[in-house]
C-alpha cells in the first residue's frame, strides 16, 4: 500500500496536475480571504460600523446582508466563466455537464468558506479605537 501511495504521489508531482491544483487552491484562498477581510474590517476602520448598528435592524441581519453581498459578488465572475464551455462546444467536444457540476461545487464550497471566514471575523475583538 505504501509503495502504491509513493508511486501515485510521484506521478502527480512529475506532471502538472499537482501544481495546477495547488495554484487553483492558492488563488481560491486568496480571493476569498481578500473579499471577507474587507467586509467587517473596513467598516470598523472607517467607523461606519457604528452607523450600521444604529439602524433599526439586528446585528445578525447586518452580517447576513454582508454575507449575501459576498456571495453575489463571487457569483458574477463564476457566471461569466460558466459561459466559456458553451463557446468551446462550437469548436470541439466539451463535457458541459461536468464543467457546470464543477462550477456549482466550487460555488458551494465558497459558500461554506465565506461563512466560516465571515463568522470568525465578525466574532473578532475590535482593534480600532
Residue pairs with C-beta under 8 A, 6 or more apart in sequence:
12 18
13 19
28 106
28 110
31 74
32 74
32 110
32 113
32 114
32 117
33 117
35 70
35 73
35 74
35 114
36 70
36 114
36 117
36 118
36 121
37 117
37 121
39 66
39 69
39 70
39 118
39 121
40 49
40 66
40 118
40 121
40 122
40 124
41 121
43 49
43 52
44 126
44 127
44 128
45 128
47 128
52 62
53 59
53 62
55 62
63 118
63 122
66 118
67 114
67 115
67 118
70 114
70 118
71 110
71 111
71 114
74 107
74 110
74 114
75 107
78 103
78 106
78 107
81 103
82 99
82 100
82 103
85 94
85 96
85 99
85 100
86 96
88 94
89 96
